[in-house]
């Protein structure tokens, strides 16, 4: 998954996208649903506001949910949006 971050005023917002490289419509929608669910677990509380966009990659389908959550958490930590 690729992460794009842009600082903004207010709270954090997230967007999810999956291109045709991920697969057919069913696979793309499943990838976006899984990323939204992982975001609900990881979403940062408080702090500054950010616009965050997650772009699915074809390898996302092979990840388990805990692995997806950990990857999302790691990406947000590296970008400065989330901290432990």
C-alpha positions as CSV (number, residue, x, y, z in Angstrom):
1,X,0.0,0.0,0.0
2,X,1.1,3.5,-0.7
3,X,0.4,6.4,1.6
4,X,0.0,10.1,0.7
5,X,-0.2,12.6,3.5
6,X,-1.1,16.3,3.4
7,X,-1.3,18.5,6.6
8,X,-4.5,20.4,7.1
9,X,-6.5,22.3,9.7
10,X,-9.0,20.2,11.8
11,X,-9.1,16.5,12.2
12,X,-7.7,13.6,10.1
13,X,-9.6,12.5,7.0
14,X,-8.8,9.4,5.0
15,X,-9.4,8.3,1.4
16,X,-9.0,4.9,-0.1
17,X,-8.3,4.0,-3.7
18,X,-7.5,0.9,-5.7
19,X,-6.6,1.0,-9.4
20,X,-7.3,-1.7,-12.0
21,X,-3.8,-3.2,-11.3
22,X,-5.3,-4.6,-8.1
23,X,-7.8,-6.7,-10.0
24,X,-11.4,-6.7,-11.0
25,X,-14.1,-4.7,-9.4
26,X,-14.7,-7.3,-6.6
27,X,-11.0,-7.4,-5.7
28,X,-10.7,-3.6,-5.7
29,X,-13.8,-3.1,-3.5
30,X,-12.6,-5.8,-1.1
31,X,-9.2,-4.0,-0.9
32,X,-10.8,-0.7,-0.1
33,X,-13.1,-2.3,2.5
34,X,-10.2,-3.9,4.2
35,X,-8.2,-0.7,4.3
36,X,-11.2,1.2,5.7
37,X,-11.6,-1.4,8.5
38,X,-7.8,-1.2,9.3
39,X,-8.2,2.7,9.4
40,X,-11.0,2.4,12.0
41,X,-8.5,0.4,14.2
42,X,-5.5,2.7,13.6
43,X,-7.1,6.2,13.1
44,X,-5.1,8.8,15.1
45,X,-6.9,10.7,17.8
46,X,-6.2,14.3,18.6
47,X,-3.1,16.0,17.4
48,X,-2.9,17.9,14.1
49,X,-5.1,17.4,11.1
50,X,-4.1,15.5,8.0
51,X,-5.5,14.3,4.7
52,X,-4.4,10.8,4.2
53,X,-4.9,8.7,1.1
54,X,-4.1,5.0,0.9
55,X,-3.6,3.4,-2.5
56,X,-3.9,-0.3,-2.6
57,X,-1.3,-2.5,-4.4
58,X,-1.9,-6.0,-5.7
59,X,0.0,-7.6,-2.8
60,X,-2.6,-6.3,-0.4
61,X,-4.9,-9.3,-1.1
62,X,-2.2,-11.7,0.3
63,X,-2.0,-9.9,3.7
64,X,-4.0,-11.0,6.8
65,X,-5.9,-8.3,8.6
66,X,-3.4,-8.0,11.5
67,X,-0.6,-7.6,8.9
68,X,-2.5,-4.9,7.1
69,X,-3.2,-3.0,10.3
70,X,0.5,-3.2,11.2
71,X,1.6,-2.0,7.7
72,X,-0.8,0.9,8.0
73,X,0.4,1.8,11.5
74,X,4.0,1.6,10.3
75,X,3.3,3.9,7.3
76,X,1.5,6.4,9.5
77,X,4.3,6.4,12.0
78,X,6.9,7.1,9.3
79,X,4.9,10.0,8.0
80,X,4.4,11.5,11.4
81,X,0.7,11.2,11.5
82,X,0.5,8.4,14.2
83,X,2.7,7.7,17.2
84,X,2.7,4.9,19.7
